[in-house]
Amino acid sequence: MLKEKVLTREEIDAAIERLAARLNADLVGRDAVFVCILKGAVYFFTALTARLKESVVIDFIQVSSYGATTESSGTVILVKDLTVDISDKDVFVVEDIVDTGLTLADVIALLHARHPRSVRVVTLLSKPARRRKDVPLDFVGIEIPDRFVVGFGLDFAEHFRNLPEIWEYLPDQGV
């Protein structure tokens, strides 16, 4: 059940504008690859990269750790791997939300093994109250409290990704 709207589309867009402005200043002269963590980050990734002024390479990686629950299993499964070579590139990992940090830590380790020049993290949402693994967050859009949220790419059991806003979701009421 959707309980309460946490972020409006206007608030989301404003956060993306702020992030894009910071990234545009940072990207000058870089050989950058933007990596979208599927599926959740795709809405954010598209809105963000459309605002970048420098040419960047984009690619996608998909991992799974949630299934149909609101708790990360702590086990990350690689579902779809990158298709571009990231060695000696500046990699920007684009994530929808950083919660426990467990999934992101595994993704960062996987990318570092491919010898990029750098790996930086861009996330729309950060939920520090749930952090179990310290991960570097270089660009954070909005910090949110410990609530399970859906919409704008975020889901519960693959539902609600298409909502234009971000809502708190109460899973005990069903989809």
Residue pairs with C-beta under 8 A, 6 or more apart in sequence:
1 169
1 170
1 173
1 174
2 150
2 160
2 167
2 168
2 169
2 170
3 167
3 168
3 169
3 170
4 167
4 168
5 165
5 166
5 167
6 144
6 147
6 149
6 165
6 166
6 167
6 168
7 142
7 144
7 152
7 165
7 166
8 165
9 152
9 164
9 165
11 142
12 124
12 141
12 142
12 152
12 165
12 166
13 47
15 124
15 141
15 142
16 44
16 47
16 48
16 51
16 124
16 141
17 51
18 141
19 48
19 122
19 124
19 139
19 141
20 48
20 51
20 52
22 139
23 48
23 52
23 92
23 122
23 139
24 51
24 52
24 53
24 54
27 52
27 53
27 54
27 56
28 54
30 54
30 90
31 88
31 89
31 90
31 117
32 54
32 56
32 57
32 89
32 90
32 91
32 92
33 56
33 57
33 58
33 59
33 84
33 86
33 89
33 90
33 91
33 92
33 116
34 45
34 48
34 49
34 52
34 56
34 57
34 58
34 59
34 92
34 94
35 58
35 59
35 60
35 61
35 82
35 86
35 91
35 92
35 93
35 94
35 111
36 42
36 45
36 58
36 59
36 60
36 61
36 94
37 61
37 62
37 63
37 93
37 94
37 95
37 96
37 103
37 104
37 107
38 60
38 61
38 62
38 79
38 80
39 62
39 153
39 155
39 161
40 95
40 96
40 97
40 153
40 154
40 155
40 161
41 94
41 95
41 96
41 124
41 153
42 153
43 96
43 152
43 153
43 161
44 94
44 96
44 124
44 141
44 152
44 153
45 58
45 94
48 94
48 122
49 56
49 58
49 94
56 92
57 84
57 89
59 82
59 83
59 84
59 86
60 80
60 82
60 83
61 78
61 80
61 81
61 82
61 107
61 110
62 78
62 79
62 80
63 76
63 77
63 78
63 79
63 103
63 106
63 107
64 76
64 77
64 79
65 72
65 73
65 74
65 75
65 76
65 77
65 102
65 103
66 72
66 73
67 73
67 157
68 156
68 157
69 171
70 148
70 156
70 169
70 171
72 99
72 100
72 102
72 103
74 100
74 102
76 102
76 103
76 106
76 107
78 110
82 114
85 114
86 111
86 114
86 115
86 116
87 114
87 115
87 116
88 115
88 116
88 117
89 116
89 117
90 116
90 117
90 118
90 120
91 111
91 116
91 117
91 118
91 119
91 120
92 120
92 121
92 122
93 104
93 107
93 108
93 111
93 119
93 120
93 121
93 122
94 122
94 123
95 104
95 121
95 122
95 123
95 124
96 123
96 124
96 125
96 152
96 153
96 154
97 123
97 124
97 125
97 126
97 127
97 144
97 149
97 154
98 104
98 121
98 123
98 125
98 126
98 127
98 131
98 135
98 137
99 127
99 130
99 131
100 130
100 131
100 132
100 133
101 131
101 132
101 133
101 134
101 135
102 132
102 133
104 121
104 133
104 135
105 133
105 135
108 119
108 121
108 135
108 136
111 119
112 119
120 136
120 138
120 139
121 135
121 136
121 137
121 138
121 139
122 138
122 139
123 137
123 139
123 140
123 141
124 141
124 142
124 152
125 141
125 142
125 143
125 144
125 149
125 154
125 166
126 137
126 140
126 142
126 143
126 144
127 143
127 144
127 145
127 146
128 143
129 145
129 146
130 146
147 168
148 156
148 168
148 169
148 170
148 171
149 166
149 167
149 168
149 169
150 156
150 159
150 160
150 161
150 163
150 166
150 167
150 169
151 160
151 161
151 162
151 163
151 164
151 165
151 166
151 167
152 161
152 163
152 164
152 165
152 166
153 161
154 160
154 161
154 166
155 161
156 169
156 171
156 175
157 175
159 175
160 167
160 169
